[in-house]
Amino acid sequence: MSKQDTVLDVLSKVCGKPKTELKPEHELVADLGIDSPKGLQLLADLEDALKVEISDEDAAALNTVGDLLKYAGKLG
């Protein structure tokens, strides 16, 4: 499974929407309802699934599904 697939699986679980409905242009807060508690859960789950530590600076730049996918793509 690719890192992008892993991101979509984790995001789907946290936001409660099917993976197939998640589009790169969706905003995490406005479109997917990721509030502060869900945001923390998302970051923790992504760190576990991707075996990385996401810095506060990087986390602040993750606003859309596309941002998450680009970030995962940079992990190699």
Backbone atoms as SQL, in Angstrom:
CREATE TABLE atoms (id INTEGER PRIMARY KEY, chain TEXT, resi INTEGER, resn TEXT, atom TEXT, x REAL, y REAL, z REAL);
INSERT INTO atoms VALUES
  (1, 'A', 1, 'MET', 'N', 0.851, -1.188, 0.000),
  (2, 'A', 1, 'MET', 'CA', 0.000, 0.000, 0.000),
  (3, 'A', 1, 'MET', 'C', 0.891, 1.243, 0.000),
  (4, 'A', 2, 'SER', 'N', 0.559, 2.204, -0.861),
  (5, 'A', 2, 'SER', 'CA', 1.344, 3.432, -0.942),
  (6, 'A', 2, 'SER', 'C', 1.070, 4.321, 0.275),
  (7, 'A', 3, 'LYS', 'N', 1.968, 5.282, 0.480),
  (8, 'A', 3, 'LYS', 'CA', 1.780, 6.224, 1.593),
  (9, 'A', 3, 'LYS', 'C', 0.505, 7.047, 1.383),
  (10, 'A', 4, 'GLN', 'N', 0.197, 7.369, 0.119),
  (11, 'A', 4, 'GLN', 'CA', -1.026, 8.119, -0.163),
  (12, 'A', 4, 'GLN', 'C', -2.264, 7.299, 0.206),
  (13, 'A', 5, 'ASP', 'N', -2.245, 6.002, -0.104),
  (14, 'A', 5, 'ASP', 'CA', -3.366, 5.134, 0.281),
  (15, 'A', 5, 'ASP', 'C', -3.503, 5.070, 1.794),
  (16, 'A', 6, 'THR', 'N', -2.376, 5.019, 2.482),
  (17, 'A', 6, 'THR', 'CA', -2.382, 4.994, 3.941),
  (18, 'A', 6, 'THR', 'C', -3.014, 6.277, 4.486),
  (19, 'A', 7, 'VAL', 'N', -2.626, 7.417, 3.913),
  (20, 'A', 7, 'VAL', 'CA', -3.192, 8.709, 4.331),
  (21, 'A', 7, 'VAL', 'C', -4.704, 8.704, 4.145),
  (22, 'A', 8, 'LEU', 'N', -5.161, 8.250, 2.990),
  (23, 'A', 8, 'LEU', 'CA', -6.603, 8.239, 2.714),
  (24, 'A', 8, 'LEU', 'C', -7.344, 7.295, 3.658),
  (25, 'A', 9, 'ASP', 'N', -6.741, 6.144, 3.966),
  (26, 'A', 9, 'ASP', 'CA', -7.368, 5.208, 4.912),
  (27, 'A', 9, 'ASP', 'C', -7.526, 5.843, 6.284),
  (28, 'A', 10, 'VAL', 'N', -6.466, 6.474, 6.778),
  (29, 'A', 10, 'VAL', 'CA', -6.494, 7.112, 8.096),
  (30, 'A', 10, 'VAL', 'C', -7.502, 8.261, 8.102),
  (31, 'A', 11, 'LEU', 'N', -7.459, 9.092, 7.077),
  (32, 'A', 11, 'LEU', 'CA', -8.376, 10.232, 6.995),
  (33, 'A', 11, 'LEU', 'C', -9.825, 9.763, 6.936),
  (34, 'A', 12, 'SER', 'N', -10.090, 8.733, 6.171),
  (35, 'A', 12, 'SER', 'CA', -11.439, 8.182, 6.057),
  (36, 'A', 12, 'SER', 'C', -11.957, 7.724, 7.417),
  (37, 'A', 13, 'LYS', 'N', -11.081, 7.057, 8.161),
  (38, 'A', 13, 'LYS', 'CA', -11.469, 6.567, 9.489),
  (39, 'A', 13, 'LYS', 'C', -11.784, 7.721, 10.440),
  (40, 'A', 14, 'VAL', 'N', -10.956, 8.766, 10.408),
  (41, 'A', 14, 'VAL', 'CA', -11.127, 9.891, 11.334),
  (42, 'A', 14, 'VAL', 'C', -12.342, 10.749, 10.975),
  (43, 'A', 15, 'CYS', 'N', -12.543, 11.003, 9.679),
  (44, 'A', 15, 'CYS', 'CA', -13.645, 11.899, 9.296),
  (45, 'A', 15, 'CYS', 'C', -14.959, 11.157, 9.064),
  (46, 'A', 16, 'GLY', 'N', -14.897, 9.832, 8.922),
  (47, 'A', 16, 'GLY', 'CA', -16.115, 9.048, 8.758),
  (48, 'A', 16, 'GLY', 'C', -16.692, 9.048, 7.356),
  (49, 'A', 17, 'LYS', 'N', -15.893, 9.493, 6.383),
  (50, 'A', 17, 'LYS', 'CA', -16.353, 9.481, 4.987),
  (51, 'A', 17, 'LYS', 'C', -15.624, 8.364, 4.234),
  (52, 'A', 18, 'PRO', 'N', -16.296, 7.748, 3.258),
  (53, 'A', 18, 'PRO', 'CA', -15.621, 6.711, 2.461),
  (54, 'A', 18, 'PRO', 'C', -14.406, 7.287, 1.731),
  (55, 'A', 19, 'LYS', 'N', -13.373, 6.475, 1.635),
  (56, 'A', 19, 'LYS', 'CA', -12.136, 6.875, 0.974),
  (57, 'A', 19, 'LYS', 'C', -12.398, 7.372, -0.451),
  (58, 'A', 20, 'THR', 'N', -13.345, 6.760, -1.135),
  (59, 'A', 20, 'THR', 'CA', -13.640, 7.122, -2.523),
  (60, 'A', 20, 'THR', 'C', -14.241, 8.516, -2.661),
  (61, 'A', 21, 'GLU', 'N', -14.761, 9.069, -1.566),
  (62, 'A', 21, 'GLU', 'CA', -15.360, 10.412, -1.612),
  (63, 'A', 21, 'GLU', 'C', -14.354, 11.517, -1.292),
  (64, 'A', 22, 'LEU', 'N', -13.168, 11.162, -0.874),
  (65, 'A', 22, 'LEU', 'CA', -12.169, 12.159, -0.494),
  (66, 'A', 22, 'LEU', 'C', -11.457, 12.678, -1.732),
  (67, 'A', 23, 'LYS', 'N', -11.545, 13.975, -1.960),
  (68, 'A', 23, 'LYS', 'CA', -10.934, 14.617, -3.126),
  (69, 'A', 23, 'LYS', 'C', -9.825, 15.561, -2.669),
  (70, 'A', 24, 'PRO', 'N', -8.765, 15.714, -3.495),
  (71, 'A', 24, 'PRO', 'CA', -7.638, 16.584, -3.097),
  (72, 'A', 24, 'PRO', 'C', -8.040, 17.999, -2.713),
  (73, 'A', 25, 'GLU', 'N', -9.100, 18.521, -3.329),
  (74, 'A', 25, 'GLU', 'CA', -9.497, 19.909, -3.041),
  (75, 'A', 25, 'GLU', 'C', -10.307, 20.055, -1.758),
  (76, 'A', 26, 'HIS', 'N', -10.714, 18.960, -1.141),
  (77, 'A', 26, 'HIS', 'CA', -11.492, 19.044, 0.099),
  (78, 'A', 26, 'HIS', 'C', -10.652, 19.647, 1.220),
  (79, 'A', 27, 'GLU', 'N', -11.237, 20.647, 1.881),
  (80, 'A', 27, 'GLU', 'CA', -10.585, 21.239, 3.052),
  (81, 'A', 27, 'GLU', 'C', -10.911, 20.380, 4.262),
  (82, 'A', 28, 'LEU', 'N', -9.904, 20.136, 5.082),
  (83, 'A', 28, 'LEU', 'CA', -10.078, 19.246, 6.230),
  (84, 'A', 28, 'LEU', 'C', -11.130, 19.769, 7.199),
  (85, 'A', 29, 'VAL', 'N', -11.113, 21.064, 7.479),
  (86, 'A', 29, 'VAL', 'CA', -12.057, 21.639, 8.443),
  (87, 'A', 29, 'VAL', 'C', -13.419, 21.899, 7.801),
  (88, 'A', 30, 'ALA', 'N', -13.437, 22.684, 6.738),
  (89, 'A', 30, 'ALA', 'CA', -14.704, 23.125, 6.140),
  (90, 'A', 30, 'ALA', 'C', -15.480, 21.977, 5.490),
  (91, 'A', 31, 'ASP', 'N', -14.794, 21.102, 4.767),
  (92, 'A', 31, 'ASP', 'CA', -15.479, 20.062, 4.008),
  (93, 'A', 31, 'ASP', 'C', -15.615, 18.736, 4.752),
  (94, 'A', 32, 'LEU', 'N', -14.627, 18.417, 5.578),
  (95, 'A', 32, 'LEU', 'CA', -14.618, 17.099, 6.223),
  (96, 'A', 32, 'LEU', 'C', -14.909, 17.145, 7.721),
  (97, 'A', 33, 'GLY', 'N', -15.094, 18.344, 8.263),
  (98, 'A', 33, 'GLY', 'CA', -15.465, 18.462, 9.672),
  (99, 'A', 33, 'GLY', 'C', -14.380, 18.068, 10.652),
  (100, 'A', 34, 'ILE', 'N', -13.117, 18.240, 10.254),
  (101, 'A', 34, 'ILE', 'CA', -12.000, 17.909, 11.153),
  (102, 'A', 34, 'ILE', 'C', -11.812, 19.077, 12.124),
  (103, 'A', 35, 'ASP', 'N', -12.357, 18.931, 13.338),
  (104, 'A', 35, 'ASP', 'CA', -12.192, 19.956, 14.371),
  (105, 'A', 35, 'ASP', 'C', -10.894, 19.686, 15.134),
  (106, 'A', 36, 'SER', 'N', -10.648, 20.450, 16.184),
  (107, 'A', 36, 'SER', 'CA', -9.382, 20.305, 16.915),
  (108, 'A', 36, 'SER', 'C', -9.147, 18.893, 17.449),
  (109, 'A', 37, 'PRO', 'N', -10.119, 18.286, 18.161),
  (110, 'A', 37, 'PRO', 'CA', -9.872, 16.924, 18.652),
  (111, 'A', 37, 'PRO', 'C', -9.634, 15.924, 17.518),
  (112, 'A', 38, 'LYS', 'N', -10.408, 16.039, 16.445),
  (113, 'A', 38, 'LYS', 'CA', -10.212, 15.129, 15.302),
  (114, 'A', 38, 'LYS', 'C', -8.881, 15.407, 14.617),
  (115, 'A', 39, 'GLY', 'N', -8.478, 16.669, 14.600),
  (116, 'A', 39, 'GLY', 'CA', -7.195, 17.029, 14.004),
  (117, 'A', 39, 'GLY', 'C', -6.037, 16.389, 14.743),
  (118, 'A', 40, 'LEU', 'N', -6.109, 16.415, 16.061),
  (119, 'A', 40, 'LEU', 'CA', -5.062, 15.775, 16.870),
  (120, 'A', 40, 'LEU', 'C', -5.064, 14.265, 16.649),
  (121, 'A', 41, 'GLN', 'N', -6.254, 13.687, 16.576),
  (122, 'A', 41, 'GLN', 'CA', -6.376, 12.249, 16.316),
  (123, 'A', 41, 'GLN', 'C', -5.797, 11.903, 14.945),
  (124, 'A', 42, 'LEU', 'N', -6.115, 12.738, 13.948),
  (125, 'A', 42, 'LEU', 'CA', -5.610, 12.518, 12.595),
  (126, 'A', 42, 'LEU', 'C', -4.087, 12.546, 12.578),
  (127, 'A', 43, 'LEU', 'N', -3.496, 13.554, 13.212),
  (128, 'A', 43, 'LEU', 'CA', -2.033, 13.647, 13.239),
  (129, 'A', 43, 'LEU', 'C', -1.409, 12.448, 13.944),
  (130, 'A', 44, 'ALA', 'N', -1.969, 12.058, 15.079),
  (131, 'A', 44, 'ALA', 'CA', -1.431, 10.917, 15.828),
  (132, 'A', 44, 'ALA', 'C', -1.541, 9.636, 15.002),
  (133, 'A', 45, 'ASP', 'N', -2.690, 9.432, 14.369),
  (134, 'A', 45, 'ASP', 'CA', -2.891, 8.225, 13.560),
  (135, 'A', 45, 'ASP', 'C', -1.971, 8.216, 12.335),
  (136, 'A', 46, 'LEU', 'N', -1.787, 9.390, 11.711),
  (137, 'A', 46, 'LEU', 'CA', -0.880, 9.468, 10.562),
  (138, 'A', 46, 'LEU', 'C', 0.561, 9.182, 10.978),
  (139, 'A', 47, 'GLU', 'N', 0.965, 9.740, 12.122),
  (140, 'A', 47, 'GLU', 'CA', 2.326, 9.482, 12.600),
  (141, 'A', 47, 'GLU', 'C', 2.540, 7.993, 12.835),
  (142, 'A', 48, 'ASP', 'N', 1.563, 7.329, 13.429),
  (143, 'A', 48, 'ASP', 'CA', 1.670, 5.891, 13.677),
  (144, 'A', 48, 'ASP', 'C', 1.706, 5.108, 12.364),
  (145, 'A', 49, 'ALA', 'N', 0.778, 5.431, 11.464),
  (146, 'A', 49, 'ALA', 'CA', 0.653, 4.673, 10.214),
  (147, 'A', 49, 'ALA', 'C', 1.849, 4.880, 9.287),
  (148, 'A', 50, 'LEU', 'N', 2.386, 6.111, 9.262),
  (149, 'A', 50, 'LEU', 'CA', 3.487, 6.427, 8.355),
  (150, 'A', 50, 'LEU', 'C', 4.856, 6.295, 9.020),
  (151, 'A', 51, 'LYS', 'N', 4.857, 6.051, 10.322),
  (152, 'A', 51, 'LYS', 'CA', 6.101, 5.903, 11.098),
  (153, 'A', 51, 'LYS', 'C', 6.987, 7.149, 10.969),
  (154, 'A', 52, 'VAL', 'N', 6.340, 8.321, 11.145),
  (155, 'A', 52, 'VAL', 'CA', 7.054, 9.601, 11.097),
  (156, 'A', 52, 'VAL', 'C', 6.579, 10.469, 12.253),
  (157, 'A', 53, 'GLU', 'N', 7.325, 11.552, 12.490),
  (158, 'A', 53, 'GLU', 'CA', 6.864, 12.565, 13.424),
  (159, 'A', 53, 'GLU', 'C', 6.575, 13.814, 12.603),
  (160, 'A', 54, 'ILE', 'N', 5.343, 14.302, 12.693),
  (161, 'A', 54, 'ILE', 'CA', 4.934, 15.478, 11.927),
  (162, 'A', 54, 'ILE', 'C', 5.145, 16.706, 12.800),
  (163, 'A', 55, 'SER', 'N', 5.997, 17.611, 12.329),
  (164, 'A', 55, 'SER', 'CA', 6.298, 18.811, 13.117),
  (165, 'A', 55, 'SER', 'C', 5.078, 19.724, 13.167),
  (166, 'A', 56, 'ASP', 'N', 5.053, 20.597, 14.171),
  (167, 'A', 56, 'ASP', 'CA', 3.956, 21.564, 14.289),
  (168, 'A', 56, 'ASP', 'C', 3.887, 22.448, 13.051),
  (169, 'A', 57, 'GLU', 'N', 5.055, 22.807, 12.530),
  (170, 'A', 57, 'GLU', 'CA', 5.111, 23.656, 11.337),
  (171, 'A', 57, 'GLU', 'C', 4.489, 22.937, 10.132),
  (172, 'A', 58, 'ASP', 'N', 4.852, 21.666, 9.946),
  (173, 'A', 58, 'ASP', 'CA', 4.276, 20.890, 8.847),
  (174, 'A', 58, 'ASP', 'C', 2.773, 20.696, 9.049),
  (175, 'A', 59, 'ALA', 'N', 2.376, 20.391, 10.267),
  (176, 'A', 59, 'ALA', 'CA', 0.962, 20.160, 10.566),
  (177, 'A', 59, 'ALA', 'C', 0.130, 21.400, 10.245),
  (178, 'A', 60, 'ALA', 'N', 0.666, 22.584, 10.542),
  (179, 'A', 60, 'ALA', 'CA', -0.066, 23.829, 10.298),
  (180, 'A', 60, 'ALA', 'C', -0.307, 24.069, 8.810),
  (181, 'A', 61, 'ALA', 'N', 0.526, 23.463, 7.958),
  (182, 'A', 61, 'ALA', 'CA', 0.403, 23.654, 6.509),
  (183, 'A', 61, 'ALA', 'C', -0.525, 22.623, 5.858),
  (184, 'A', 62, 'LEU', 'N', -1.034, 21.687, 6.636),
  (185, 'A', 62, 'LEU', 'CA', -1.891, 20.629, 6.087),
  (186, 'A', 62, 'LEU', 'C', -3.350, 21.042, 6.218),
  (187, 'A', 63, 'ASN', 'N', -3.881, 21.655, 5.167),
  (188, 'A', 63, 'ASN', 'CA', -5.245, 22.189, 5.215),
  (189, 'A', 63, 'ASN', 'C', -6.233, 21.462, 4.315),
  (190, 'A', 64, 'THR', 'N', -5.718, 20.728, 3.334),
  (191, 'A', 64, 'THR', 'CA', -6.600, 20.023, 2.397),
  (192, 'A', 64, 'THR', 'C', -6.154, 18.571, 2.273),
  (193, 'A', 65, 'VAL', 'N', -7.014, 17.763, 1.664),
  (194, 'A', 65, 'VAL', 'CA', -6.640, 16.368, 1.390),
  (195, 'A', 65, 'VAL', 'C', -5.396, 16.351, 0.501),
  (196, 'A', 66, 'GLY', 'N', -5.363, 17.255, -0.467),
  (197, 'A', 66, 'GLY', 'CA', -4.197, 17.345, -1.353),
  (198, 'A', 66, 'GLY', 'C', -2.911, 17.651, -0.599),
  (199, 'A', 67, 'ASP', 'N', -2.993, 18.536, 0.397),
  (200, 'A', 67, 'ASP', 'CA', -1.811, 18.843, 1.223),
  (201, 'A', 67, 'ASP', 'C', -1.296, 17.585, 1.910),
  (202, 'A', 68, 'LEU', 'N', -2.212, 16.788, 2.446),
  (203, 'A', 68, 'LEU', 'CA', -1.817, 15.540, 3.110),
  (204, 'A', 68, 'LEU', 'C', -1.156, 14.580, 2.130),
  (205, 'A', 69, 'LEU', 'N', -1.726, 14.473, 0.930),
  (206, 'A', 69, 'LEU', 'CA', -1.175, 13.565, -0.073),
  (207, 'A', 69, 'LEU', 'C', 0.212, 14.024, -0.533),
  (208, 'A', 70, 'LYS', 'N', 0.392, 15.348, -0.712),
  (209, 'A', 70, 'LYS', 'CA', 1.714, 15.881, -1.097),
  (210, 'A', 70, 'LYS', 'C', 2.735, 15.610, -0.004),
  (211, 'A', 71, 'TYR', 'N', 2.316, 15.816, 1.246),
  (212, 'A', 71, 'TYR', 'CA', 3.218, 15.578, 2.375),
  (213, 'A', 71, 'TYR', 'C', 3.654, 14.111, 2.390),
  (214, 'A', 72, 'ALA', 'N', 2.705, 13.209, 2.213),
  (215, 'A', 72, 'ALA', 'CA', 3.022, 11.777, 2.196),
  (216, 'A', 72, 'ALA', 'C', 3.959, 11.448, 1.042),
  (217, 'A', 73, 'GLY', 'N', 3.745, 12.095, -0.095),
  (218, 'A', 73, 'GLY', 'CA', 4.593, 11.860, -1.256),
  (219, 'A', 73, 'GLY', 'C', 6.038, 12.278, -1.025),
  (220, 'A', 74, 'LYS', 'N', 6.238, 13.303, -0.203),
  (221, 'A', 74, 'LYS', 'CA', 7.595, 13.773, 0.100),
  (222, 'A', 74, 'LYS', 'C', 8.347, 12.819, 1.030),
  (223, 'A', 75, 'LEU', 'N', 7.603, 11.921, 1.688),
  (224, 'A', 75, 'LEU', 'CA', 8.237, 11.014, 2.646),
  (225, 'A', 75, 'LEU', 'C', 9.017, 9.908, 1.944),
  (226, 'A', 76, 'GLY', 'N', 8.782, 9.755, 0.648),
  (227, 'A', 76, 'GLY', 'CA', 9.543, 8.774, -0.113),
  (228, 'A', 76, 'GLY', 'C', 8.980, 7.448, -0.107);
